[in-house]
Amino acid sequence: MNAVQIYRPKIGPLDERQILRYMGCREGTEEAVQELARRAAAELPLFPKACFLRMELRTAEPDELDFGCMTVRSRDLFKNLSGCREVYFLAVTIGTDSERYINRWSQISSARALALDAAGSVAAESACADANAYLKELVRAEGRFLRPRFSPGYGDFPLSCQGEMVRILDAARKIGVSLTERQMLLPVKSVTAVIGISDSPTRCRRTEAKCETCEKTDCPYRA
């Protein structure tokens, strides 16, 4: 097995419109709420980190995928990885400081905490996108391509698989990401994902950063 590698994602200025969207706000939001989003974007402490591991996809059947040190039952993941012989396991976080900051404000102002939490979600997505772009460049040098990243909880990919992925990536030691008894990541603004490595480009009906298989058409976060 290859060694787990660490990457420091870059996060640019946070998109205030996306923060407002995560807050559940629509166009024409009053100025006071927009100011909350602006302040959250400017002040949330961010220390993004990522770790990844390139692995062989040994066998893939509709009812089971074998990664050697982990097997997964998921037809949706099978579809996503169709034709892939290798994958990346990826874990990304924006760090514990942001979580402490959000929790501190939750004791003072629920509105401020809501905006900060939304900013954290936008930052985590930005960190994932940058890590994904870095991995894409690695495989591009080989003349290969990446599939859209696919996280536990998408479609029928069991959320319980996060524990195995955190263990395989040694994420607690590498980047400070651990798991609760309910299979939720800590810090909360963290993500795990499987990314297929393909010999040919594959078009996805949605962009890589959005709702790969979700059928919830009334979700406020859907683009």
Secondary structure, 3 states (H helix, E strand, C coil): CCCCEEECCCCCCCCHHHHHHHCCCCCCCCHHHHHHHHHHHHHCCCCCEEEEEEEECCEEECCEEECCCCEECCHHHHHHCCCCCEEEEEEEECCHHHHHHHHHHHCCCHHHHHHHHHHHHHHHHHHHHHHHHHHHHHHHCCCCEECCCECCCCCCCCCCHHHHHHHHHCHHHHHCCEECCCCCEECCCEEEEEEEEECCCCCCCCCCCCCCCCCCCCCCCCC
